[in-house]
Amino acid sequence: MNQGTQPIFDRLRKGLGAQGFSQAVIIFIRLAEVPLFLAFWGPDRYGEWLMVASIPAYLAMADGGFTSTTQREMTMRMGAGDQQGALAVFQSTWVLLLIVSVVVMAAAGLVAVTLPLDQWLSLKSMPRNTLTAVILLLSTHVVMSFQGGLIYGAYCCEGRYARGTFLIAVIYMLDFGCMAIAVMLGGGPVEAALGFLVGRLIGLLLFLYDRPKVAPWLSYGRRHASRNQVVRLFRPSLASMAFPLGEVMNIQGLRIAIGMALGPVAVTVFSSIRVLSRVALNPILRLTRLTEPEMALAFGNGNHDLVRKLFTRSNQLTLWTVLPVCVVLWFVGESLLAFWTHGRITLNAPLYALLLLAAVANSLWLTALMVAFSTNRHEGAALFYAATQCGTVLLVVLFAKQFGLTGVGWALVAAESMLILWVIPQALRLSATSFGSWMRIVVRPPVFIFNFVTKSRSARS
């Protein structure tokens, strides 16, 4: 098995490279999306697209959290040498997801046909039949994503998460590329959604072709599937579902709330400024995907010292990466936004400052969350996260009407502060790390990264 013979720093080196590529892809997509849609559709139509595209995103929660829980469970089992158990978990979840996918598509069709969503969202440029088609196409994209997430678990449990991460980034490029081609050829929302779906279909086929090369022992079917496996994973999976719920509320829910309170143009302004402010978070989001499988492998092997080291070092690297980047973004933000949007969007300085502050707070608790997340002991944190994000949407509705977009920024800062107070103490407890030792490591510059780079260069030579 790969994780027994391949040194951890070599896996991390490859993982960092793959995450760097993935980060570059995500940044490119986020930066290219806004000017693309503004140029071909304009702010009103783009704002409506953002609101409508938010609706199918809620269906991503329909897998019940089993996809991410299965990834971690498979990784811990392989860390303990239990290949047969990892296969049983995989097949059990695969059968479950097939059933869930049928239910999701039926629910999407029912919602699109029966509910007056066009009236609720005050859509002006998107007719009812167009709205229905977009929701069904994007819902199909969500269902395909279930299978992609499950396949990624095979890469994690074999210690080949770098390869899996690279392929996921390629799939993101296919998603966006096919959608961008449809828009540039004069397509509307239906064509854009169809291009988005075609890109995901091509990417899923690529994943299916490559997976046997990484985990030939992993097979589809229901021979090793069992109801007991599903029942045993139910609680951590239900808790995992709270994260996509919170994420949907944090992104899609905020767009809908802002659109209802301030109109679609405000949604475009907020989304553009938020994308700019979250550039600093992209490295951290990549880092969490890097530490999560390593923590799961370490827990499976019983290596608790490594878990503590991964936790404290990732927090240290997080702080010393995000904070300087946010400072730089503050000084260049106005110029970047003007260049990026061709002067169509003006920087709201108070909102921008608050969003940068929220990004710093987010980076700390997000990396610390991996201690509980990687071992499927995240029920409390997950429920608190979901409740916090739901509360944030309510605050946004109230604050936006009183203070405009600046009120939205204050609501986000409050939410991130609450999450720091919950997640950090839990991570300290689970990793048996004292607050004092954590602080002593986190506030020091991460000079260890230079030793890591030196070892990586030696390994390549």
N, C-alpha and C positions, 0 to 999 in steps of 0.2 A: 504494500500500500504506500502511496506516495508520501504521506505525511510522516512515515517512519524513517524514510531514507533521505528526504530532502530537507536540508537545514531550514529553520524557520526564517532566518534572515534572507535566504534566497527566495522563499515564497513571498515574503513581504516586499522584496525588491521588485519581483515580477508584478505583484499586486499594485505597488505604487505606480509602476509604469502603465498598467492597464487603467488604473483609476485616473492617472493624469490624462490619458487619451479620452476616457469617458468624460472627465471634467471639461476638456476642450470642446468635445462634441456638444455637451449640454450648454456651455456658454455660447457657442456659436449659434445653436438653435434659438436660445432665448433672445440673443441680440439680433438675429436675422428675422425672427418672427414678427416683431413689432413693425419695423419699416416695410416689410413685405406686405402685410395686411393693410397698413395705412395707405401705402401707395396704390394698391389695387382695389381696396374696398372703401377706404375712408374710416374716420373714427367712429361714426354711428354704427355702420354695419359690422365693424370689427368688435365694437363693444357688445352688440347683440350676439355675435358668434361666441364671445367669451362667456356670456351668461348661459347660452344654450348648451355649450360644450361642458358646462359645469354639471348639468343634470345627469348624464350617464356616468360621470365620475363617481357618483354615490353608489353605483352598482358594483364598483370595485370592492366594496365591503362584503359583497354577497358570498365570497369564498369562506366567510366565517373566520378568517385569519388562519385557516389551515395551511395555506401555501407557505407563509413565512415560518410557522411553527414546524412544519414538516422539514423545511430546510435545516433548521437548527437541530431538530431531533435526529435527522439522518447524520449530521456532522458529528454530534456527540456520540452516536452509536459507532460510527466508523472510528472515532478517536479511541473508543474502548475495544475495537477489534470485532464488533458485531455486524458483519456485512449482511447476514441473513435478516437481522432485525431492521437494518436500514432499508432493505428491499421490501419488507412487509409494510413499513411505514409509507414508502413511496407508492406502492400499489393501492393501499387502502385509501390514501388521499386522492389518487388519480380517479378511482371509481366514484368517490364522493364528488369531485369537481365536475365530472360528466353530468351527474344528476343536477348539481347546482347550476350548471351552464344552461340546461333546458329551462329551469325555473327563471333564471335571469332574463333570458330572451322573451319568455312569456310575459314577465312583469314589465319589461321595457315596452313591448307592444301594447299592453293594456294601458300603461301610463300615457304613451304617445297618442293613442287613439281616443281615450275617454276624457282626459283632463284638459281643461282650457288653458294650457300653459302659455299660449301666445297672448292671451288676455292678462294672465297673471304677471307676465314679464314685460307687458306693454310693448310687444314687438311691432315694428312698423315696416321693416324691409324684408321680413321672413314670413311668407304665407304658411298656413297651417299644414299643408301637405309637405312643404319643404322641411318644416320643423319635425314632422313625424319621421321623414326619411333620415334626417341627420341623427336623430336620437337612436334609431335602429342600427345605423351604420356604426356609430360610436359605441353602442352597447356590444355589438359583435367584436369590436376591437378589445373591449374589456374582457370578454370571455376568452379570447385568444391569449390575453396577457396572463390569465390564470395558468395556462399550460406552460408558458414561458418561465414563469416564476417557479413552477414545480421542477422543470428541467434544470434550472440554475442550481437547485439543491444538489444535483449529482456532481456538479463542478466543485461546490463547497466541500462536500463530504470526502472528496478525493484530494483535497488540498489544491485544486486547480481553479480556484476562484478567480485568478487573474485572467485565465482564458475565458471563463464565463462572463466576466465583466467586460472584456473586450468585445465579445459577441453581442452583449446587450447594447453597448454603445453603437455598434454597427446597425443593430435593429432600430435604435433611435434615429440614426441617420436615414435609414430607409423610410421610416414613418414620416419624418419631416420632408425628406426629399420628394417623395411621391405627392404629398399634400401641396408642397410649394409649386411643383410642376403644374398641378391642377389649377391652382390660383393664378399662376402667371399665364396660363393658356386661356384665361378669361372665365374660369369656372367660379361658381358660387358656392354656398355652404354645402350643398349636396355633393358636388364634385370634390370639394376639399375633404369632406368626411370619407368619401370613397377612396381617395388617394391615401389618406391616413390608414385606412383599413388594408389596402393592397400592400402598403409598406410593411405592416405588421405580419401579414400572411407570408410574404417572402422571408421575413426575418425568422418566423417560427419554423419554416421549412429548413432554413439554414441551421437552426438549433438542433432540430431532429436529425439532420445529416451528421452533425459533428459529435453529438452526445455519445454514440457507441465507441468512439475513439478514446474517450475519457473514462467512461464507466461501462465497459462491456457487460458486466455482471447485472446491470440494471435493466430490467425488461418490463414492458407494459403487459397488462393482463390483470386477472383477479384471483389467480391461484394462491398467492400469498396474502391477499387482502383479507382483513377481518374486521368485524364490527368492534371488537375489543380495542383494536388500535385507534379507531376513530373516537371511541368513548374516552380512552385514556388521554387523548390529545385535546379533548373538548374544552376544558377550562383554560389552558394556555392559549388555545386558538381563539376562544371567545374574547380573551383579553387582547390578543393581537389585533382583533377586528377593531378595537377601539382606536388603534393608531391610524389606519386609513380613514376611519370616521373623523378623527380629529384633524387629519391632514386635509380631507375634503372640506371640512368646515373652515379650516385656516386659509385655504386657497379659493375653492369654488364658492363656499358659503359667504366669504367676505365679498367676492365679486357681486353676488346676487344682492347682498345686503346694501352695498354701496350703490348698486344700480337702482334699487328701489328707493333709496333715500336721496340720492344726488343725481341719478340719471346715467345713461350708458357712457357719455363722454368722461364722467368722473371715474368710471371703471377703467377706461383706457389710460387715463392719467395715472391713477393709483397703480395699476398693473405694470406700467412702464417704469415708474420710479422704484417700485418694489423689486423688479427684476434687476435694476441697476444696483440697489442696495444689497441684494443677496448674492452678488458676484463674490463677495468675501466668504460666503458660506459654502460655495461649491467645493473647495478643497476639503472642508470638514465633512460634508455629506459623503464624499468619496472615502474619507478616512474611516467613517463608521462602517462602511461596507467591507473595509479591509480588516478592522479589528474584530468584527462580529464572528466570522468563521474561525479566526485564530483563538478567540476566547472559548468558543464552543469546543474546539479540539483540545484546548488546555484543560477545560473542565472534564471532558471525557477521559483524558489521561490522568486526571487527579493532580495536575500541576498548578496549584493555587498561587504559588509565587509568581508564575508567569502571568496569571490573570491580574494580580495586583500591579505588576509592572506595565502590562498593556493598558490598564485603566489610568494610572497616574501619568504615564508618558503621553498617552493620547490627549489627555486634558491639557498637559503642558504644551504640547505642540499646537493644540487648538488655539489656546489663548494667544500665543506668540505669533500665530499666523493671521488670525482674524483681526485682532486689534490694529496692527500697523496697516493692513489693507483697508480697513474702514477709515482710518485717518487720511490715507491717500485719496480714497473715493470721495471724501467730503470736499477736498480742495479741487478735485477735477470733475465732480459730478455735473455741474452746470454745463461745462463744455462738452462732456461726453453725451449728455442727454440731447443737447442741441444738434450735435453731429449725427447722433444715432437716429433721431426722429426727423432730421432735416428741418428743425425749428418748429415742428408742429405741436410739440408739447413743451410747456414751460415748467422749470423745476420749482416745486413747492418746497422751499428750504426747511421750514419747521417739520413737515412730514418726512422729508429725507433724513434729517438729523435723528428723528425718533426711530425710523426704520433701521438706520445704522446701529443705533444703540440696542435695538431689539435683536439684531444679527449677532452682536457680541454676546449677549445673554444666551441666545439660542445655542451658540456653539459650545458653551460650557456644559449645559445639561444634556445636550444631544449625544456627545461622546460618552458622558458618564452613564447614560441610559443603557449602553451596550453591555454593561456588567449584568444587569437583570435580563435584558433582552436575549442575549446569546445563550442563556441557560433556561429559558422558558419560565423564569420566575418574575414576571413583569406585570402580574395582574393589577396590583395597586397603582403602579405608575401609569399603566395604560388607561385605566378608568379615570384617574386624575387628569391625564392629558386630554382625553375626550371631553370631560366635563369643562375643563378650562377653555378649550377651543369653542365649545358651544356657548359658553358664557361670553366669550370674546365677541362672537357674532351679535349677540344681544347688545353688548356695550357699543359696538360699532353702529348699530341702528340708532341708538340714543345719542351717542356722541357726534355722529356725522350730521344729524339734523341741527345740533347746537353749535358745533365748532368746525363743521366741514371736514375735509380730509385730515386736518391736524388732529382732530378728535379720534380718527381711526388709528393714527400713530400712537397716541397715548394708550388706547385700548390694547394694542399689540405689546407695548412695553410692559404693561401691567401683567399680561398673561405670561410673558417670558420670565418675569421676576418670580411669579408664583411657582413656575416649573423648576427653577433653580432651587428654591427652598424645599421642594419635595424630592427631586431626583438625586441631587448630590448626596444628601444624608443616606438615602437608600443604597447607593453605590458604595459608599464608605462601609456600610454595615455588611453588605454581601461579600465584599472583597476583603473584609477584616483589615481595613486601613484606617488609621486615625486621622482626624481632621488636620492635626498639626503636621504630620508627615506629608499629607496630601498638599497642604499649602506650601510647605518648604520646597517641594518639587515643582509645583505648578508655576510659582512666581519666578523661578530661575529660567534663564534662556535655555532653550533645548539644544545644548551643545552635543548631546548624544547623537544627533542626526548626522554630524560630520563623521563619527566613527562608523555609523551605519553605511554611509555612502562609501567610505573607504573599504569596508568589507565587501560591499557590493561590487566595487571596481576590481577588487582582488579576485572575486569569484568569477567575473567575466573574463579576466585574463588567464 
